[in-house]
C-alpha cells in the first residue's frame, strides 16, 4: 500500500510538472532532481542529529527551530521510515544503516499500550525495515506491538480505544472511550 502511495505521489507530481510545461516533459530529470533534493534535505537533518550524539526524531520546524519528539510520540516512526524510503530510492547503504539505527531505537514502542498510535510508529519504521530486509527480528517487534495494540480493543462497542481516558489533553474532556478515524490506519498492524 505504501509503495502504491509513493507511486501515486510521484505520478501526481510528474503530471503537475508536465502539465505546466509548454514543451515536452523529461520525467527522469524530475524524479532524479527530486531524489537529489530529498537526499540533500534529509541528509542535512541526519547530519544535525548525528552531530548531537543522540538519536532524535524530528517532527517540524517552529520559529526557525527543529522540533524533536520523544519515542512515545505518534510521529516517532516517521523519520526512521524515511530512511528506509531513501534507501529504496537511492540504493545507498548509508540510508539502510541509518534506517537500522533509528528504527532499532524505537524498540520499546512495542510495549506501548496507552494509545492507539503504535501502528503509525511501528508500521513506518519496523514495517518498512521488515518489508525491505525480511529480518525476523523486525517481524518479532511488529508482532509484539500488535499484541500491545490489541489490548486497546473494547469488546462492548467493538472498537480500538484511541487513548486512555485519563491521559493528556483528552483526559480533560470526560470521554469514556475516545475513538478517532486514525484508528483505521493502525488496524494494519493487527494483520
Secondary structure, 3 states (H helix, E strand, C coil): CHHHHHHHHHHHHHHHHHHHCCCCCCHHHHHHHHHHHHHHHHHHHHHHHHHHCCCCEEEEEECCEEEEECCCCCCHHHHHHHHHHHHHHHCCHHHHHHHHHHHHCCHHHHHCCCECCHHHHHHHHHHHHHHHHCCHHHHHHHHHHHHHHHCCEECCCCEECCECCCCCHHHHCCCCCCCCCCHHHHHHHHC
